[in-house]
Amino acid sequence: MAVNFETDPTEALTGMQRAAARYLATLLDAEGVTSDRDAWLETAAELGHWAAELRDGLADVNRGLGIASGREAILLYLRRHVGSSVPAAALSGVSGIAEWARRVRELRVEFGWPIESGTTRDDLPYDHYRLTADEPDTDLADRWRVAKSARNLKKPGGSDASGRARLLHYLKEISPRPADKEQLAYVAKIQEWPRRLRELEEEGWQIVSNVDDPSLPPGSYRLPTLEMRPPRVREAIKLRYKILDRDNRTCQDCGRTPAQGVSLQIHHVLPVHKGGRNDEENLITLCIQCHGGRHALMGGTPKDELLNPEYEADLRDV
């Protein structure tokens, strides 16, 4: 890597050492100030000054080593740790800038680098990041381009479309590709966007999550088809969510969850053809493998019995 001779990294590091020494000295001299609010505020202000000097020194060392920007430093560091979960504090440190989080977002949104975080996945700590591949994802960049357009969707009269309408428009535009929860929250512009997705599914749109497709990361959704389910399924979907929530989205036979690579389905304990009904007591959550075991004597491939009314006759009247 080329070195920027206009900035001497050794000199910058020396400056950081001086700032660190002054920070430590200020901290050591602060004994007793916690009983005096005004004295503590003056101490905190001085600590903030030396912390800023340290951060500026980080940026100077970066430039001296030929790293042109905080964004470049973040990318270089993530590429050294592809596939590993990296704490936010590490990215703050290597960037040498206060707005490091915005630079991470730019790498994702503008350039398509596949950087996951607790914002995009439910199974990562909120303050950790992970680069999943050592090359940009052009499809990711394209989905963000579509997300920007969907976020500004208007009604025919010119007023803003609803969050639910924006979500449906976005999922239809990128179908059958998935959207992560950061993209969906960005498009919807409302905190209740998961509820709006559930409402769309209850209307008949076949929105798939990792409950149905374990290859999807937790918190991601996709619309595999633009065809809506028949009206008779819609009330059954509400019941399906109720059973999934009641069972903690966990197979009631083996205890596995979608995070462990299984899809979940709803099963009648007493089959419909033997008099079983759609009572909550007669419905349980099973993974597809355990569901198949229960249906072994019936033949065929098991399906979610609340999403496929043709599979269990009495669901036609739900």
JOJOJO-V765046 format. One record per helix or strand of 3 or more residues. SS is the DSSP state (@ for helix, = for strand). FROM is the first residue (numbers start at 1). LEN is the number of residues. If there is no record, write none. Layout:
BEGIN
SS&FROM&LEN ; SS&FROM&LEN
END
This chain:
BEGIN
@&9&20 ; @&33&3 ; @&37&28 ; @&70&11 ; @&88&8 ; @&100&10 ; =&115&3 ; =&128&4 ; @&138&14 ; @&163&12 ; @&181&8 ; @&193&10 ; =&221&3 ; @&231&16 ; @&258&3 ; =&264&5 ; @&272&3 ; @&280&3 ; =&283&5 ; @&288&7 ; @&313&5
END
